[in-house]
Amino acid sequence: MVHVTCDGCQKELFPGDDHFVVKIEAFVALDPLKLTEEDLDEDHMEEVSKLLRELDKADEDADLAEPARRHFRYDLCPECHKRFVRDPLGRESAQKFDFSKN
């Protein structure tokens, strides 16, 4: 039997209980470059060779770098799912602190 716990409130979820799976993917956003007529007229073979050499070096250093793409998976009970859908970034709960005026 698979044991599932809500990642929001730590409530144990039993087989047959409704629960939700939230999957999040985070990756670097790459904006497409705008091509000009000059770009199309130039011979870019030397630049391609340089980029290939840099990629080879980057492969060697890849273990040291932060991954460019990350995947997250969370199991949520219905209450935590409602809370997540209403405020996915948790901004609402971060603003609920009420400090006294000493």
N, C-alpha and C positions, 0 to 999 in steps of 0.2 A: 504494500500500500504506500502511495506517495504521500508524504507529509508536506502540507502547504501552510505557510503562515503569512498573514497580511504584512507586507513590507511597510505599511503606514502605521498601524497600531499594534502589531505583533499578535493579533488575535489568531488563534488556530482555526484553520478552515478545514472542514471535514468533507469527505466525498459526498457529492450531491448538493453541497452548499453552493449558492451562486457566488462567484468571484470573478474578477476581471484581471486581464493581463494587459499591462501597459508596456509597450516597447518604444524605446527612444534611440534614435541614431544621431550622433553628433559628428560633424565633419567640417573640414575647411571649405568655405564658400569661395569658389573660383569664378571671378567675373570674366566673361569672354573678352578677348582683346579685339579691338576694332582694326581691321585690315585696311591699308591704304594702297593706292596704285604703286607707290614706291616699294612697298613690301613685296608686292607681286613681281616687280621687275628685277629685284636683287637676287643674286645667287647665294643661297643660304647653306651650302654644303659645309663650309668651315664652321658656321655657327651650330649646325646639327652635330658635327663631330665633337665640338666643345661640350655641348649639352650631354652627349652620350658619355664622355669622360667624367663629367660631373655626376651623372647618374650612377656610374660604376663606383665612384667614391662615396656617394650617398648610400648605396647599398651596404658598403662596409661600415658606415656610421649609423645604420638604421636601428641597431639594437640600443643605441644611446638616446635616440630621439623619442619624443612623445608620439604615440600613434596618431596618424592623420584621421582615423575613423574609429569611433567608439560606439559600442552597442550596449544598451542597458535594458534589463527586463525586470518588471516588478509585478508581483501578485497583490491585488488589492481587494479588500472586502467591499461590499456595496457602499458603505458609508464613506470609506476613504476614497473610493472611486468618484463619488459625487463631489467630494471636496477637491479632488485632483482636477476634475473636469471644470469645476467652477473657477479654480485658481491654479493652473498648471505650474506656474513658476514660484508659487508660495509667497507672492507679494503681499497678499491680504494678511497672512499670519505674521509676517515680518513687521507690519505696521501697527500691530495691536499692543505694543509695549506702552504702558502709561507710567511715566516716571513722576514721582512726587516732586514738588517744588520746594526744596529745602532752603 
